[in-house]
């Protein structure tokens, strides 16, 4: 009689323990990709903080390029707003899509700024501009590494939530798919050229 009760107890406890483990695993992976996004967030903020200094320095040399400088500032502002929305919920596909689009716009504006700066020889020799461009290049590299770590974390999370049997727990507790931070346009695939 005790044997039967013991077997029934084990049969009841094993699925409960499995469900707890699957749930905790999904929570851990979700927290990991959110942490990975916060690393991107730190680098994007640093990048956005460098841009006004870069524009101010360039403004002294590129007096006739006001439209380009204003486009960079507008793109920076839009990207910064999109970054804040994505940071609030990195798993949200719309927020990540908006951030990717804003980043593509900012990258395009910066590319135009650096292309125009080639026409101004004095800007190439400016110490402040050289230092800012080096910091921006370093930040771009850090963003790339952080983006890779984030995408790896998202892939692990999405795999776990889609694979059977943990997909059952994911469905029961609304573990939604996370969105990769991808490069949308071919122009953005190229690094921002920073040459002075």
For each residue, the residues with C-beta under 8 A, 3 or more apart:
1: 4 5
2: 5 6
3: 6 7
4: 1 7 8
5: 1 2 8 9
6: 2 3 9 10
7: 3 4 10 11
8: 4 5 11 12
9: 5 6 12 13
10: 6 7 13 14
11: 7 8 14 15
12: 8 9 15 16
13: 9 10 16 17
14: 10 11 17 18
15: 11 12 18 19
16: 12 13 19 20
17: 13 14 20 21
18: 14 15 21 22 165
19: 15 16 22 23 169
20: 16 17 23 24
21: 17 18 24 25
22: 18 19 25 26 165 166 168 169
23: 19 20 26 27 169 173
24: 20 21 27 28
25: 21 22 28 29 160 166
26: 22 23 29 30 157 160 161 166 169 170 173 175
27: 23 24 30 31
28: 24 25 31 32
29: 25 26 32 33 153 156 157 160 161
30: 26 27 33 34 91 157 175 178
31: 27 28 34 35
32: 28 29 35 36 153 156 157
33: 29 30 36 37 90 91 150 153 154 156 157 178
34: 30 31 37 38 90 91
35: 31 32 38 39 153
36: 32 33 39 40 146 149 150 152 153 154
37: 33 34 40 41 86 87 90 150 181
38: 34 35 41 42 87 90
39: 35 36 42 43 146 149 150
40: 36 37 43 44 143 146 147 150 181
41: 37 38 44 45 83 86 87
42: 38 39 45 46 146
43: 39 40 46 47 139 142 143 146
44: 40 41 47 48 79 83 103 143
45: 41 42 48 49 80 83
46: 42 43 49 50 139 142
47: 43 44 50 51 136 139 140 143
48: 44 45 51 76 79 80 83
49: 45 46 52 53
50: 46 47 53 54 132 135 136 139
51: 47 48 54 55 72 73 76 110
52: 49 55 56 73 76
53: 49 50 56 57 128 132
54: 50 51 57 58 113 129 132 133 136
55: 51 52 58 59 69 72 73 113
56: 52 53 59 60
57: 53 54 60 61 123 126 128 129 132
58: 54 55 61 62 65 69 113 117 123 129
59: 55 56 62 63 69
60: 56 57 63
61: 57 58 117 120 122 123 126 129
62: 58 59 65 68 69 116 117 120 123
63: 59 60 66
64:
65: 58 62 68 69 113 116
66: 63 69 70
67: 70 71
68: 62 65 71 72 109 112 113 116
69: 55 58 59 62 65 66 72 73 113
70: 66 67 73 74
71: 67 68 74 75 109 112
72: 51 55 68 69 75 76 106 109 110 112 113
73: 51 52 55 69 70 76 77
74: 70 71 77 78 109
75: 71 72 78 79 102 105 106 108 109 110
76: 48 51 52 72 73 79 80 106 109
77: 73 74 80 81
78: 74 75 81 82 102 105 106
79: 44 48 75 76 82 83 99 102 103 105 106
80: 45 48 76 77 83 84
81: 77 78 84 85 102
82: 78 79 85 86 95 98 99 101 102 103
83: 41 44 45 48 79 80 86 87 99 102
84: 80 81 87 88
85: 81 82 88 89 95 98 99
86: 37 41 82 83 89 90 92 95 96 98 99
87: 37 38 41 83 84 90
88: 84 85 95
89: 85 86 92 95
90: 33 34 37 38 86 87 95 96 150 178
91: 30 33 34 176 177 178 179
92: 86 89 95 96 179
93: 96 97 177 179
94: 97 98
95: 82 85 86 88 89 90 92 98 99
96: 86 90 92 93 99 100 179 180 181
97: 93 94 100 101 179
98: 82 85 86 94 95 101 102
99: 79 82 83 85 86 95 96 102 103 181
100: 96 97 103 104 181 182 183 184
101: 82 97 98 104 105 184
102: 75 78 79 81 82 83 98 99 105 106
103: 44 79 82 99 100 106 107 188
104: 100 101 107 108 183 184 185 187 188
105: 75 78 79 101 102 108 109
106: 72 75 76 78 79 102 103 109 110
107: 103 104 110 111 187 188 192
108: 75 104 105 111 112 187 188
109: 68 71 72 74 75 76 105 106 112 113
110: 51 72 75 106 107 113 114 192
111: 107 108 114 115 187 192 193
112: 68 71 72 108 109 115 116
113: 54 55 58 65 68 69 72 109 110 116 117
114: 110 111 117 118 192 193 194 195
115: 111 112 118 193
116: 62 65 68 112 113 119 120
117: 58 61 62 113 114 120 123 124 196
118: 114 115 195
119: 116
120: 61 62 116 117 123 124
121: 124 125
122: 61 125 126
123: 57 58 61 62 117 120 126 129 196
124: 117 120 121 129 130 195 196
125: 121 122 130 196
126: 57 61 122 123 129 130 196
127: 130 131
128: 53 57 131 132
129: 54 57 58 61 123 124 126 132 133 196
130: 124 125 126 127 133 134 196
131: 127 128 134 135
132: 50 53 54 57 128 129 135 136
133: 54 129 130 136 137 194 195 196
134: 130 131 137 138 194
135: 50 131 132 138 139
136: 47 50 54 132 133 139 140 192 194
137: 133 134 140 141 194
138: 134 135 141 142
139: 43 46 47 50 135 136 142 143
140: 47 136 137 143 144 191 192 194
141: 137 138 144 145
142: 43 46 138 139 145 146
143: 40 43 44 47 139 140 146 147
144: 140 141 147 148
145: 141 142 148 149
146: 36 39 40 42 43 142 143 149 150
147: 40 143 144 150 151 181
148: 144 145 151 152
149: 36 39 145 146 152 153
150: 33 36 37 39 40 90 146 147 153 154 180 181
151: 147 148 154 155 180 181 182
152: 36 148 149 155 156
153: 29 32 33 35 36 149 150 156 157
154: 33 36 150 151 157 158 178 179 180 181
155: 151 152 158 159 180
156: 29 32 33 152 153 159 160
157: 26 29 30 32 33 153 154 160 161 178
158: 154 155 161 162 177 178
159: 155 156 162 163
160: 25 26 29 156 157 163 166 170
161: 26 29 157 158 166 167 170 175 177
162: 158 159 167 170 177
163: 159 160 166 167
164: 167 168
165: 18 22 168 169
166: 22 25 26 160 161 163 169 170
167: 161 162 163 164 170 171
168: 22 164 165 171 172
169: 19 22 23 26 165 166 172 173 175
170: 26 160 161 162 166 167 173 175
171: 167 168 174 175
172: 168 169
173: 23 26 169 170
174: 171
175: 26 30 161 169 170 171
176: 91
177: 91 93 158 161 162
178: 30 33 90 91 154 157 158
179: 91 92 93 96 97 154
180: 96 150 151 154 155
181: 37 40 96 99 100 147 150 151 154
182: 100 151
183: 100 104 188 189
184: 100 101 104 188
185: 104 188 189
186: 189 190
187: 104 107 108 111 190
188: 103 104 107 108 183 184 185
189: 183 185 186
190: 186 187 193
191: 140
192: 107 110 111 114 136 140
193: 111 114 115 190
194: 114 133 134 136 137 140
195: 114 118 124 133
196: 117 123 124 125 126 129 130 133
